[in-house]
């Protein structure tokens, strides 16, 4: 099996690679960023992609879809420590083949990977049933679709003036939305809001 592990925790990737090396069935490639993964996928065919959601370059569902689009015939499985059930459901709807918890016993990984390679979806246990945003702070409010859109643009580096032009509103309106976003997320500023939203897999 040609496997690529996309995770910025290099020691974890190496540990998984070492465990799988005890069999003769695996050829393992390690990458640490989304850009590195997409570069590998553009030149090499893999059977299974283990995808960390928090490595550099990842930004929620849009990044997962980019990997799926570039995967060719490879099956994509999320490789994560914890996961919101709604996000997992969205990923599976896009074509992800479930998830592998980072605390899974290494002796069980071989069976899970072969199950995924066969085209089946692997979901070992029910993920967090409570959204992470609620877990982070019970007083937090849900972001509106407009706020999520503005937050994505801000996280991409656009200024308030550029966002206002992009969505055809005034700069004052954008500032008002950013204040609401920061209040709802408990963020100190827009940069902090982008960090929090990515940790919560909101964008």
Buried (B, 14 or more C-beta within 10 A) or exposed (E): BBBBBBBBBEEBBEEBBEBBEEEEEBEBBBBBBBEBBBEBBEEEEBBBBBBBBEBEBBBBBEBBBBBBEBBEEBBBBBBBEEBBBBBBEBBBEBBBBBBBBBEBEEEEBBEBBBBBBEEEBBBEEEBBEEBBBBEEEEEBEEBEEEBBBBBBBBBEEBEBEBBBEEBEBEBEBBBEBBEBBBEBBBBEEBEEBBBBBBBBBBB
